Amino acid sequence: MSTGGQDLFVICKNCQSEVSPYITECPYCGSRLRKRAPKLDREGRPTERKRRSPSPSLPRLRGGEIPGIRGESRPYATIALLAAGFAGTLLWRAALVGSTHAIELWARYGTHLWWRLLVAPFTYVNTGYAIVTLGAIALYGWLLERRHGPLLVLLLFGIATVGGAAVVAADSTLPIALGANGGALALIIAWAIPDLLALRSGEEIDGDLLGTAVIAVVVALMPLVGAGASWVSAGVGVLAGILIGLPLALTGGR
């Protein structure tokens, strides 16, 4: 029985007697009704004890991390690409004296082998070409990895470089394609497309598009001065950067 939602009595489960809801033991049989008497509010109504919700907590801070701000992860994919590029450069320069001889051996023993497509992006027989290309990969690979994660960087780099090497290998009249100028251009373009779209819409941007354009032009002109750099690989890299970067930017992946 209740009035206005307030219980006037409760039924003892042992003797079925009607007893007050504010006692802990039945006065008739002594059975335990509840562990403790209920708390009453100002109007004399029993109040239920509210469970305290757990307070949010942050994981232990890592070195250099600010409380409440998520720390940035290391660009492992970009680091791996750079390490492979430096290793390829050192191996070729240490084992083969003279870039001309290296290209001749590459053409003689690697023309129709599938592993050539995987090794070509990390093979530099010209130190200047390696410094410019790896520098661009380091900068824009890191920026893209911060924005989209490592998988996109590896996918974009792989499509641009392996695809460019495959196109060159399919035509025996084309020069040997070595290095990753196509991969560097793909990373640069994919990073710049969101800022270009924002600039076209009249929005403010934080990126340096002028500096990016200069770096892109220098990388694109590497076939003029760098042995092994291919115009075809550069074109494939530009195409890959547009085909992957543009849909990603249009779907909000900035």
C-alpha positions in Angstrom: 0.0 0.0 0.0 1.4 3.4 -0.9 0.4 7.1 -0.9 2.1 9.4 -3.4 4.7 6.8 -4.1 5.7 6.4 -0.4 5.5 2.9 1.1 3.5 2.8 4.4 4.6 -0.7 5.3 6.6 -3.7 4.0 5.8 -7.4 4.3 8.1 -9.6 6.3 9.1 -12.5 4.1 9.3 -14.8 7.1 6.0 -14.2 9.0 4.1 -12.2 6.4 3.5 -9.4 8.9 3.1 -5.8 7.9 5.9 -3.8 9.4 7.4 -0.3 9.1 9.7 0.3 6.2 12.1 2.2 8.4 13.3 -0.7 10.6 15.9 -3.3 10.0 14.4 -6.3 11.9 10.9 -7.6 12.1 9.4 -7.0 15.6 7.3 -10.1 15.4 9.7 -12.8 14.3 13.1 -11.0 14.5 14.0 -11.7 10.8 16.4 -9.4 9.1 14.6 -7.1 6.7 17.5 -5.0 5.4 21.2 -4.4 6.3 20.6 -0.8 7.5 17.8 1.6 7.9 17.1 3.9 4.9 18.1 7.5 4.9 15.3 10.0 5.0 15.1 13.3 3.1 13.8 16.6 4.5 10.2 15.5 3.8 10.6 12.1 5.6 10.8 10.0 2.5 13.4 7.3 2.2 16.2 8.0 -0.3 18.1 5.4 -2.3 21.8 5.5 -2.1 23.3 6.7 -5.4 26.2 4.8 -6.8 29.2 7.0 -7.4 30.2 6.9 -11.0 33.9 6.2 -11.6 35.9 9.3 -12.3 37.7 9.3 -15.6 41.3 8.6 -15.4 44.2 9.0 -17.8 46.9 6.4 -18.5 50.4 6.9 -17.2 52.2 9.7 -19.0 55.0 9.0 -21.3 58.2 11.0 -21.5 57.5 14.5 -22.8 53.7 14.1 -22.7 51.5 16.8 -21.4 48.7 15.8 -19.0 45.3 15.8 -20.8 46.9 15.9 -24.3 47.4 12.8 -26.3 51.0 12.3 -27.3 52.0 11.8 -30.9 53.3 8.4 -31.9 56.6 8.1 -33.8 56.4 8.0 -37.6 57.5 4.4 -37.8 56.5 3.9 -41.4 58.5 7.0 -42.6 61.5 5.9 -40.5 61.4 2.5 -42.1 61.3 3.9 -45.6 64.2 6.2 -44.8 66.3 3.4 -43.3 65.7 1.3 -46.3 66.7 4.1 -48.6 69.9 4.9 -46.7 70.8 1.2 -46.6 70.3 0.8 -50.3 72.4 3.9 -51.0 75.3 2.7 -48.8 75.2 -0.8 -50.2 75.4 0.3 -53.8 78.0 3.0 -53.2 80.1 0.7 -51.1 79.9 -2.4 -53.4 80.0 -0.8 -56.8 82.4 2.1 -57.7 80.8 4.3 -60.2 77.1 4.8 -60.9 77.5 3.8 -64.6 78.8 0.4 -63.7 76.0 0.0 -61.2 73.3 0.7 -63.7 74.8 -1.7 -66.2 74.8 -4.5 -63.7 71.3 -3.7 -62.7 70.1 -3.8 -66.3 71.9 -7.0 -67.0 70.9 -9.1 -63.9 67.7 -7.5 -62.8 65.6 -6.7 -65.8 63.1 -9.6 -65.7 63.2 -10.4 -62.0 60.2 -9.6 -59.7 62.4 -8.5 -56.8 63.7 -5.7 -58.9 60.4 -3.9 -58.5 60.7 -4.0 -54.7 64.4 -3.1 -54.5 64.4 -0.3 -57.1 62.7 2.3 -54.8 65.5 2.0 -52.3 68.4 1.9 -54.8 70.3 5.2 -55.3 73.5 5.4 -57.4 73.6 9.2 -57.1 74.2 10.8 -53.6 72.6 14.1 -54.5 69.5 12.4 -55.8 69.3 10.3 -52.6 69.6 13.3 -50.3 66.9 15.3 -52.1 64.4 12.4 -52.4 64.9 11.0 -48.9 64.6 14.5 -47.4 61.3 15.0 -49.1 60.1 11.6 -48.0 61.2 12.3 -44.4 59.2 15.6 -44.3 56.0 14.7 -46.1 55.9 11.1 -45.0 56.0 12.3 -41.4 53.3 14.9 -42.0 51.0 12.4 -43.7 51.6 9.8 -41.1 50.6 12.3 -38.4 47.4 12.9 -40.3 46.4 9.5 -41.5 48.7 6.9 -39.9 51.4 4.6 -41.2 49.3 2.4 -43.5 48.4 5.2 -45.9 52.1 6.3 -46.2 53.2 2.7 -47.0 50.4 2.2 -49.4 50.9 5.5 -51.3 54.7 5.0 -51.4 54.3 1.4 -52.6 51.9 2.2 -55.4 53.9 5.1 -56.7 57.3 3.5 -56.6 56.6 -0.1 -57.4 54.1 1.0 -60.0 56.6 3.3 -61.6 59.3 0.7 -61.7 56.8 -1.8 -63.2 55.9 0.6 -66.0 59.5 1.3 -66.8 60.4 -2.4 -66.7 57.5 -3.2 -69.1 59.2 -1.1 -71.9 62.8 -2.2 -72.6 63.5 1.1 -74.4 63.0 3.1 -71.3 66.0 3.9 -69.0 66.5 2.1 -65.8 64.3 3.5 -63.0 66.0 3.6 -59.6 65.2 5.6 -56.4 61.9 6.9 -55.1 61.3 10.2 -56.8 57.8 9.0 -57.7 57.1 8.0 -54.1 58.3 11.4 -52.8 56.0 13.2 -55.3 53.1 11.1 -54.3 53.5 11.9 -50.6 54.0 15.6 -51.4 50.8 15.9 -53.5 48.7 13.8 -51.2 49.7 16.1 -48.3 49.1 19.3 -50.3 45.7 18.5 -51.8 43.7 19.3 -48.6 45.3 22.7 -48.3 44.8 23.4 -51.9 41.1 22.6 -51.6 40.8 24.7 -48.4 42.6 27.6 -50.1 40.2 27.4 -53.1 37.3 27.6 -50.7 38.7 30.8 -49.1 39.7 29.1 -45.9 42.9 29.8 -44.0 45.7 27.2 -44.1 48.7 26.5 -41.9 50.8 24.6 -44.4 53.5 26.2 -46.5 52.3 25.6 -50.1 55.0 27.8 -51.6 57.8 25.8 -50.0 56.0 22.6 -50.9 55.8 23.6 -54.5 59.6 24.4 -54.6 60.4 21.0 -53.1 58.0 19.2 -55.6 59.6 20.9 -58.6 63.1 20.0 -57.4 62.1 16.3 -56.9 60.3 16.3 -60.3 63.4 17.6 -62.0 65.7 15.0 -60.5 65.8 13.0 -63.8 67.9 15.8 -65.3 70.7 15.4 -62.8 70.3 12.2 -60.9 71.3 8.9 -62.5 68.5 6.4 -62.2 65.7 9.0 -61.7 62.9 8.4 -64.2 60.4 10.8 -65.7 57.9 7.9 -65.9 58.3 7.1 -62.2 57.7 10.8 -61.4 54.6 10.8 -63.5 53.2 7.7 -61.8 53.9 9.3 -58.5 52.0 12.4 -59.4 49.1 10.3 -60.6 49.1 8.2 -57.5 49.2 11.2 -55.2 46.1 12.7 -57.0 44.1 9.5 -57.2 44.6 8.7 -53.5 44.9 12.2 -52.0 41.9 13.8 -53.7 39.2 11.3 -52.6 40.7 11.2 -49.1 40.5 15.0 -48.8 37.0 15.2 -50.3 35.7 12.7 -47.7 37.0 14.7 -44.9 40.3 13.0 -44.2 42.3 16.1 -43.5 
